[in-house]
Amino acid sequence: MEQRILGRTGRPVSIIGLGTWQLGSDWGTVSETDALAVLDAAVASGVTLFDTADVYGDGRSEQVIGKFLAANPGVDVFTATKMGRREAQDPANFTLAKFREWTDRSRKNLGVDQLDLVQLHCPPTPVFSTDAVYDALDTLVSDGVISNYGVSVETCDEALAAIARPGTASVQIILNAFRLKPLEQVLPAAKEAGVGIIARVPLASGLLSNRYTPTTEFAADDHRTYNRDGSAFDVGETFAGVDFSTGVRAAAELAGFVPEGLTAAQAAIAWVSQQDGVTSVIPGARSIEQARANAAAGETGPLPTAYLDAVRSIYDADIKSQVHSRW
């Protein structure tokens, strides 16, 4: 699979990575055996980037990755984790002392002495403009606790604030056919600054797979059930902030333009990977088959103009009014 340099880390990573939220929590139950099998299938398919967080299953996702790494010494995997969502979202909590506590826990979970990349996990907006926060992150790099740091953001303005900081290696942001705003300023600014872009939620929580109907139901412990109103965390993380019924209809329309030989999901992932400035896309997977199919999206050639035009026209007609001004 094609490799791209992840911004200021200087490290090459696969253009299709693996998001491991599903292997921790909030997407229904995935056994440890199945989770390890997903990791193995992803790596066998050319994936070299795992994205996780200390809050996914309260550390379960990190622990599963740690077990995989221990069982596969020398495997070429860059692990990006995140911190900051295990406590109250108060800017006063984002201190060097807390960062040490959080990174020590992640190092233990992952079984490593030094973390490849730590991302602030969608913290309160003021955190992105606080000098002391970046000073603390720089200290962790100097101490050898982490190799690099980045941010995971909700809004484009947050991304731009982080890109302007010289130590920011990467920005993780929602980018998919239902969330086009990052194309306007964020991707060009990141490219100019040499900051990597990790694109998350490429399938809009599965909507863009075109497998759902307006009556599809999800498990009670799946965020697609309990967070549709944003009561648990930012609603933009669930279906990319798009109303479910609208998203189902728009996804079905876009599926009519998917080129032969690809699934709707693969076309949607490939579309993200082919945007100028994107380093890696991190779809999640709950099965071996999903992991393999997602990785295969990184092998497709340029998408046809008809598909690209459909993404823009459907977004402008059906989606833009719901999401563009919010994130």
C-alpha positions as MATLAB code, in Angstrom:
seq = 'MEQRILGRTGRPVSIIGLGTWQLGSDWGTVSETDALAVLDAAVASGVTLFDTADVYGDGRSEQVIGKFLAANPGVDVFTATKMGRREAQDPANFTLAKFREWTDRSRKNLGVDQLDLVQLHCPPTPVFSTDAVYDALDTLVSDGVISNYGVSVETCDEALAAIARPGTASVQIILNAFRLKPLEQVLPAAKEAGVGIIARVPLASGLLSNRYTPTTEFAADDHRTYNRDGSAFDVGETFAGVDFSTGVRAAAELAGFVPEGLTAAQAAIAWVSQQDGVTSVIPGARSIEQARANAAAGETGPLPTAYLDAVRSIYDADIKSQVHSRW';
ca = [
       0.000    0.000    0.000;
       1.149    3.534   -0.681;
       2.935    5.226    2.214;
       2.971    8.944    2.969;
       5.020   10.904    5.505;
       2.896   11.813    8.520;
       3.726   15.475    8.747;
       6.400   16.532   11.193;
       6.783   13.012   12.573;
       8.887   12.192    9.508;
       7.450    8.684    9.623;
       5.850    6.957    6.631;
       2.392    5.499    7.252;
      -0.095    3.687    5.036;
      -2.668    5.858    3.288;
      -5.351    3.642    4.826;
      -4.924    3.168    8.555;
      -7.143    1.499   11.115;
      -9.311    3.352   13.599;
      -9.787    1.228   16.713;
     -12.675    2.939   18.500;
     -14.792   -0.067   17.507;
     -12.395   -2.387   19.304;
     -12.827   -0.522   22.572;
     -16.448    0.492   22.974;
     -19.452    2.431   21.654;
     -20.053    0.278   18.559;
     -21.456   -2.843   20.179;
     -19.417   -5.647   21.666;
     -16.276   -6.955   19.957;
     -14.466   -9.835   21.688;
     -10.743   -9.634   22.309;
     -10.177  -12.566   19.958;
     -12.052  -10.797   17.180;
     -10.282   -7.512   17.915;
      -6.855   -9.136   17.626;
      -7.928  -10.799   14.389;
      -8.942   -7.402   12.969;
      -5.535   -5.942   13.825;
      -3.782   -8.910   12.233;
      -5.888   -8.699    9.058;
      -5.242   -4.977    8.746;
      -1.475   -5.375    9.027;
      -1.494   -8.294    6.595;
      -3.325   -5.992    4.164;
      -0.635   -3.320    4.352;
      -1.908   -1.083    7.149;
       0.881    0.516    9.192;
      -1.100    3.079   11.227;
      -3.307    2.259   14.198;
      -5.308    5.064   15.789;
      -6.604    4.622   19.318;
      -7.360    6.615   22.487;
      -7.098    6.149   26.221;
     -10.861    6.573   26.518;
     -11.881    3.841   24.051;
     -13.282    1.243   26.392;
     -11.433    3.064   29.204;
      -8.160    1.743   27.813;
      -9.350   -1.532   26.313;
      -8.493   -0.527   22.764;
      -4.946    0.427   23.775;
      -4.567   -2.814   25.718;
      -5.644   -4.927   22.754;
      -3.140   -3.135   20.537;
      -0.506   -3.671   23.226;
      -1.184   -7.409   23.196;
      -0.952   -7.463   19.408;
       2.366   -5.594   19.425;
       3.776   -7.884   22.109;
       2.801  -10.947   20.083;
       4.267   -9.480   16.898;
       7.650   -7.966   17.828;
       9.211   -5.927   15.069;
       5.928   -5.357   13.220;
       5.967   -2.081   11.288;
       3.080   -0.244   12.947;
       2.908    3.409   13.962;
       0.481    3.783   16.872;
      -1.279    7.083   17.423;
      -3.180    7.437   20.661;
      -5.151   10.303   22.186;
      -5.573   11.806   25.634;
      -7.744   14.276   27.481;
     -11.272   12.828   27.489;
     -11.077   10.826   30.702;
     -11.644   13.868   32.911;
     -13.913   16.895   32.995;
     -13.505   19.023   29.883;
     -12.086   21.978   31.771;
      -9.107   23.778   30.174;
      -7.531   23.900   33.641;
      -7.062   20.110   33.476;
      -4.690   20.310   30.513;
      -1.448   20.571   32.462;
       1.954   18.907   32.369;
       1.122   16.902   35.494;
      -2.062   15.561   33.920;
      -0.291   14.870   30.648;
       2.301   12.804   32.498;
      -0.444   10.855   34.244;
      -2.353   10.216   31.048;
       0.661    9.260   28.931;
       2.031    6.975   31.628;
      -1.281    5.090   31.580;
      -1.221    4.824   27.778;
       2.391    3.611   27.776;
       1.421    0.903   30.235;
      -1.653   -0.077   28.202;
       0.338   -0.252   24.969;
       3.391   -1.855   26.570;
       5.840    0.715   25.239;
       8.333    3.107   26.784;
       7.728    5.881   24.273;
       4.474    6.704   22.490;
       4.755    7.262   18.736;
       2.138   10.021   18.633;
      -0.142   11.508   21.287;
      -3.058   13.642   20.141;
      -5.092   15.967   22.314;
      -8.523   14.379   22.068;
     -10.927   17.112   20.983;
     -10.317   19.266   24.068;
     -12.173   22.513   24.857;
     -11.491   25.129   22.201;
      -9.365   27.428   24.423;
      -6.821   24.619   24.857;
      -5.742   24.975   21.231;
      -4.562   28.539   21.870;
      -2.883   28.047   25.252;
       0.904   28.403   25.191;
       1.363   26.335   28.366;
      -0.310   23.353   26.729;
       2.218   23.255   23.895;
       5.069   23.890   26.333;
       3.950   20.845   28.319;
       3.764   18.716   25.175;
       7.226   19.875   24.149;
       8.477   18.825   27.591;
       7.118   15.312   27.090;
       8.968   15.097   23.782;
      12.181   16.343   25.400;
      11.785   13.805   28.200;
      11.372   10.960   25.697;
       7.897   10.040   26.912;
       6.398   10.717   23.490;
       8.009   10.993   20.066;
       5.495   13.419   18.594;
       2.267   15.200   19.409;
      -0.739   16.286   17.445;
      -4.370   17.178   17.917;
      -7.754   15.726   17.161;
     -10.246   18.487   16.470;
     -13.945   19.056   16.032;
     -13.800   22.307   14.055;
     -11.775   23.743   11.225;
     -10.881   26.793   13.331;
      -9.361   24.502   15.984;
      -7.343   22.758   13.295;
      -5.973   26.039   11.964;
      -4.970   27.157   15.475;
      -3.010   23.937   16.014;
      -1.391   23.979   12.572;
       0.096   27.378   13.407;
       2.084   25.857   16.305;
       5.573   24.701   15.294;
       5.505   21.496   17.334;
       2.220   20.137   15.991;
       3.037   17.060   13.934;
      -0.461   16.135   12.808;
      -4.116   17.098   12.882;
      -6.924   14.578   12.975;
     -10.210   15.843   11.587;
     -13.505   14.509   10.264;
     -13.406   14.446    6.476;
     -15.806   12.575    4.242;
     -18.296   13.130    1.439;
     -20.671   14.642    4.017;
     -18.055   16.926    5.597;
     -16.255   18.939    2.921;
     -15.372   22.109    4.815;
     -11.795   20.984    5.687;
     -10.986   21.078    1.973;
     -11.311   24.861    1.951;
      -8.581   25.972    4.389;
      -7.415   23.165    6.669;
      -5.846   20.828    4.121;
      -4.027   23.620    2.238;
      -2.725   25.130    5.502;
      -1.539   21.756    6.780;
       0.219   20.964    3.526;
       2.004   24.321    3.507;
       3.098   23.899    7.138;
       4.209   20.291    6.744;
       1.561   19.023    9.157;
       0.055   15.582    8.582;
      -3.689   15.084    8.192;
      -5.359   11.997    9.645;
      -8.914   11.820    8.334;
     -11.428   10.167   10.622;
     -15.103    9.132   10.232;
     -14.616    8.573    6.477;
     -17.876    6.636    6.226;
     -19.945    9.030    8.351;
     -20.443    6.280   10.961;
     -21.342    3.811    8.235;
     -23.838    5.940    6.330;
     -21.641    6.100    3.250;
     -21.486    2.310    3.061;
     -25.070    2.502    1.762;
     -26.060   -0.453    3.947;
     -28.680    1.324    6.057;
     -32.331    2.148    5.598;
     -34.369    4.747    7.504;
     -35.542    1.942    9.837;
     -32.103    0.465   10.609;
     -31.568    0.018   14.342;
     -28.297   -0.207   16.261;
     -27.387   -1.775   19.596;
     -28.199    0.152   22.747;
     -24.476    0.532   23.544;
     -23.721    1.843   20.037;
     -23.204    5.611   19.815;
     -25.346    5.597   16.672;
     -28.237    4.896   19.039;
     -27.460    6.983   22.096;
     -25.600    9.988   20.666;
     -27.802   11.094   17.792;
     -28.697   14.196   19.789;
     -25.146   14.811   20.980;
     -25.979   14.010   24.601;
     -22.803   11.935   25.141;
     -20.236   13.862   23.046;
     -20.122   16.121   20.019;
     -22.928   15.114   17.693;
     -20.601   15.604   14.733;
     -18.918   12.312   15.627;
     -22.161   10.425   14.960;
     -23.175   10.243   11.299;
     -20.865   13.281   10.803;
     -23.623   15.402   12.287;
     -26.054   14.629    9.468;
     -29.663   13.743   10.187;
     -29.918    9.963    9.797;
     -32.770    9.904    7.288;
     -31.154   12.604    5.169;
     -27.865   10.735    5.266;
     -29.446    7.452    4.202;
     -31.064    9.105    1.174;
     -27.920   10.999    0.196;
     -25.745    7.895    0.541;
     -28.101    5.916   -1.688;
     -27.908    8.624   -4.336;
     -24.102    8.743   -4.201;
     -23.925    4.954   -4.430;
     -25.356    5.228   -7.936;
     -22.062    6.778   -9.049;
     -19.715    4.210   -7.478;
     -17.418    2.796  -10.173;
     -17.567   -0.871  -11.032;
     -15.398   -3.063   -8.866;
     -15.725   -0.996   -5.707;
     -18.240   -1.027   -2.901;
     -19.847    2.211   -1.770;
     -17.681    2.100    1.354;
     -14.469    1.584   -0.616;
     -15.288    4.472   -2.942;
     -15.987    6.741    0.028;
     -12.683    5.805    1.707;
     -10.765    6.157   -1.555;
     -12.294    9.610   -2.088;
     -10.862   10.787    1.228;
      -7.430    9.258    0.588;
      -7.240   11.013   -2.777;
      -7.748   14.523   -1.391;
      -4.640   16.656   -1.672;
      -3.071   17.037    1.757;
      -4.502   13.913    3.386;
      -1.859   11.631    4.851;
      -3.960    8.705    6.039;
      -7.601    7.718    6.431;
      -8.614    5.686    9.480;
     -11.829    3.719    8.919;
     -12.759    1.372   11.717;
     -13.489   -2.323   11.383;
     -15.250   -4.906   13.518;
     -14.390   -7.933   11.389;
     -11.579   -9.387    9.308;
     -13.626   -8.846    6.167;
     -14.134   -5.157    6.919;
     -10.460   -4.640    7.669;
      -9.433   -6.227    4.380;
     -12.043   -4.371    2.338;
     -11.107   -1.025    3.867;
      -7.424   -1.564    3.155;
      -8.211   -2.514   -0.441;
      -9.636    0.983   -0.953;
      -6.052    2.200   -0.822;
      -5.234    0.243   -3.970;
      -7.861    1.811   -6.227;
      -6.977    4.224   -9.000;
      -8.307    7.778   -9.334;
     -12.045    7.947   -8.964;
     -14.044    8.969  -12.062;
     -15.156   12.541  -12.551;
     -18.810   11.506  -12.317;
     -18.290   10.309   -8.738;
     -16.324   13.403   -7.753;
     -18.994   15.673   -9.200;
     -21.724   13.722   -7.429;
     -20.010   14.170   -4.063;
     -20.054   17.935   -4.477;
     -23.552   18.230   -5.904;
     -25.147   15.971   -3.270;
     -23.307   17.794   -0.505;
     -24.419   21.200   -1.759;
     -28.013   20.119   -2.252;
     -28.679   17.924    0.793;
     -25.922   18.108    3.397;
     -24.218   21.491    3.486;
     -26.991   23.341    5.274;
     -26.821   20.887    8.189;
     -23.072   20.785    8.827;
     -20.991   23.390    7.026;
     -21.414   26.277    9.471;
     -21.130   24.099   12.577;
     -17.708   22.504   12.243;
];
